[in-house]
């Protein structure tokens, strides 16, 4: 096995572990806070909203946007670290 | 200038802009036509994706639906935004690295099979056509109310405009037109939302406004007041759900995974220069979408409160002007059950059958009389959900130019989505069906001609759907997501993340997912609609949510069958290794 293959395998592992973390957050804010725990969270209040209702109709969406930008930023760093980035490619 | 004139002016100017862009960005190669040359800036692509994504359903119907079902409406908000996280993290960068023209292209190459490609084309055409019919209908509604032309004339004008820029410009024309359309539609959505938020709560930011106190001195927040008012009228509270948790879960999941599997959205990520651009572009797309999607629930609650305040216990003769305008279009109806001349609004269906059928006469108060029989409930009003966004500026008494702007925005939302859908239909026919399957010998020039022809034919079929809508169109659009989730999403995901997934697994998985979901929907919606209640559903999951089960079935079958049959060939394993790393991605190329 060449070192190149090994490098790419490590890159893929790092990618998968980042995906697992971000998708866990994705699940918690939408299916967790917005659906499964919504009634329990509704006893708390935020900016005049019931908390569960706020997550279901506002909060989860803000978290989604943040998750994608965090992913793009972390992956860019991983691309550089493993030397598999696309910076030199022609646009 | 009258509102009517302003509307003609705004819609006319926006059309001139779209056609101007189409002429400026004419496509000259198949690469231009399919993927806009592959050099679109990620933020531009994000904006175009947002316009592509936000259809007449998002612009016109979504806030209206949420307005009437309250917290249960969260399924649309979560489902139609959460899918972008899956798209950005699991599919878009890898499909961009793969770097071809269409979604069936990926399935065909990855599963080394013409049959898999054709199955993907069938899924794509089914999903896209059900979707596009609804868009043309949206154009028709806007035209008939605001420009007072016939629905058919409206559809034909809309078709002509889409024809101009989709057939001439292909993806290139569509991309730059969609950027313009995004600006028109988001401005048109936000202006009335901000005005209404100030009117009700003094807070100019709608996202905060619907949690703020109502400025009527009651000391209640918008949502608290809405809960109290609705309970008083016999509805359930706005911030409480009535669907079961498992059904909400399944519907949300079907919409999310369906979003990630929609071909007309995926293909937009083929247009950016690099893999890292595709990731970033998905983030921009969702940010642009979130502006509308976080405003919609605010608009929904303001509109409901406004509606109850304005119509309940108001004598018909003192009803505001907009009430009569929308009564004329047949989207509002009033039946004076207790003969007091006053409109009573409350829970329950007012008419039997539920949709109003007008006689030609008017009653003693000037209202349009109905053929429908009254029902036993006290509610006297029929209000179509679709009017909530369109009528909102009038309900709030905003100036004529805001109303004209909303009309232009509604048309922009419908046209931009229709164009994106027509493009994936035509490219899957000219590229996947003709070039890659039936007529492999055609030159690039011929392929481009076929692509234009296919786009032209698709525009005409879509227009016919708009003029003669099959009765089931509105219902079917929501199911497009379940079908996309159950058929395309698993094949795409496994194609990237599993090296073991092979042709036998992918084809059997797609077919089982598609057929299971399709049968379940047809059975409960069309074959035996009288059984369409929770007690007969599989595990209490409605036809809207069944795509989630279809998707799980697809995954299980694809993985099991792949394990029992032979490994994919070495060249495919190398392809998978290649798409997993970003370096070496050129702009989408022709093979």
HADDOCK unambig.tbl for C-alpha pairs under 7 A between the chains (distance, minus, plus):
assign (segid A and resid 19 and name CA) (segid B and resid 89 and name CA) 6.93 0.50 0.50
assign (segid A and resid 30 and name CA) (segid B and resid 78 and name CA) 6.65 0.50 0.50
assign (segid A and resid 31 and name CA) (segid B and resid 249 and name CA) 6.81 0.50 0.50
assign (segid A and resid 35 and name CA) (segid B and resid 245 and name CA) 6.75 0.50 0.50
assign (segid A and resid 35 and name CA) (segid B and resid 249 and name CA) 6.70 0.50 0.50
assign (segid A and resid 36 and name CA) (segid B and resid 245 and name CA) 6.74 0.50 0.50
assign (segid A and resid 47 and name CA) (segid B and resid 211 and name CA) 6.11 0.50 0.50
assign (segid A and resid 48 and name CA) (segid B and resid 211 and name CA) 4.62 0.50 0.50
assign (segid A and resid 48 and name CA) (segid B and resid 212 and name CA) 6.03 0.50 0.50
assign (segid A and resid 48 and name CA) (segid B and resid 221 and name CA) 6.70 0.50 0.50
assign (segid A and resid 49 and name CA) (segid B and resid 211 and name CA) 5.25 0.50 0.50
assign (segid A and resid 53 and name CA) (segid B and resid 71 and name CA) 6.86 0.50 0.50
assign (segid A and resid 53 and name CA) (segid B and resid 239 and name CA) 6.63 0.50 0.50
assign (segid A and resid 56 and name CA) (segid B and resid 74 and name CA) 5.63 0.50 0.50
assign (segid A and resid 56 and name CA) (segid B and resid 78 and name CA) 6.82 0.50 0.50
assign (segid A and resid 57 and name CA) (segid B and resid 74 and name CA) 5.59 0.50 0.50
assign (segid A and resid 57 and name CA) (segid B and resid 77 and name CA) 6.35 0.50 0.50
assign (segid A and resid 57 and name CA) (segid B and resid 297 and name CA) 6.57 0.50 0.50
assign (segid A and resid 58 and name CA) (segid B and resid 294 and name CA) 5.68 0.50 0.50
assign (segid A and resid 61 and name CA) (segid B and resid 78 and name CA) 6.90 0.50 0.50
assign (segid A and resid 61 and name CA) (segid B and resid 81 and name CA) 6.51 0.50 0.50
assign (segid A and resid 61 and name CA) (segid B and resid 290 and name CA) 6.67 0.50 0.50
assign (segid A and resid 64 and name CA) (segid B and resid 82 and name CA) 6.33 0.50 0.50
assign (segid A and resid 64 and name CA) (segid B and resid 85 and name CA) 6.24 0.50 0.50
assign (segid A and resid 65 and name CA) (segid B and resid 283 and name CA) 6.11 0.50 0.50
assign (segid A and resid 65 and name CA) (segid B and resid 286 and name CA) 6.02 0.50 0.50
assign (segid A and resid 65 and name CA) (segid B and resid 287 and name CA) 5.82 0.50 0.50
assign (segid A and resid 68 and name CA) (segid B and resid 85 and name CA) 6.11 0.50 0.50
assign (segid A and resid 68 and name CA) (segid B and resid 88 and name CA) 6.59 0.50 0.50
assign (segid A and resid 68 and name CA) (segid B and resid 283 and name CA) 5.17 0.50 0.50
assign (segid A and resid 69 and name CA) (segid B and resid 280 and name CA) 6.62 0.50 0.50
assign (segid A and resid 69 and name CA) (segid B and resid 283 and name CA) 5.57 0.50 0.50
assign (segid A and resid 72 and name CA) (segid B and resid 279 and name CA) 5.37 0.50 0.50
assign (segid A and resid 72 and name CA) (segid B and resid 280 and name CA) 5.63 0.50 0.50
assign (segid A and resid 76 and name CA) (segid B and resid 276 and name CA) 6.92 0.50 0.50
assign (segid A and resid 84 and name CA) (segid B and resid 581 and name CA) 6.26 0.50 0.50
assign (segid A and resid 84 and name CA) (segid B and resid 582 and name CA) 6.16 0.50 0.50
assign (segid A and resid 84 and name CA) (segid B and resid 583 and name CA) 5.09 0.50 0.50
assign (segid A and resid 85 and name CA) (segid B and resid 582 and name CA) 5.66 0.50 0.50
assign (segid A and resid 85 and name CA) (segid B and resid 583 and name CA) 5.00 0.50 0.50
assign (segid A and resid 86 and name CA) (segid B and resid 274 and name CA) 6.72 0.50 0.50
assign (segid A and resid 86 and name CA) (segid B and resid 582 and name CA) 5.70 0.50 0.50
assign (segid A and resid 86 and name CA) (segid B and resid 583 and name CA) 4.42 0.50 0.50
assign (segid A and resid 86 and name CA) (segid B and resid 584 and name CA) 6.58 0.50 0.50
assign (segid A and resid 89 and name CA) (segid B and resid 584 and name CA) 6.54 0.50 0.50
assign (segid A and resid 89 and name CA) (segid B and resid 585 and name CA) 6.81 0.50 0.50
assign (segid A and resid 89 and name CA) (segid B and resid 586 and name CA) 6.78 0.50 0.50
assign (segid A and resid 90 and name CA) (segid B and resid 586 and name CA) 6.93 0.50 0.50
assign (segid A and resid 91 and name CA) (segid B and resid 39 and name CA) 6.20 0.50 0.50
assign (segid A and resid 91 and name CA) (segid B and resid 273 and name CA) 4.82 0.50 0.50
assign (segid A and resid 91 and name CA) (segid B and resid 274 and name CA) 6.86 0.50 0.50
assign (segid A and resid 91 and name CA) (segid B and resid 587 and name CA) 6.98 0.50 0.50
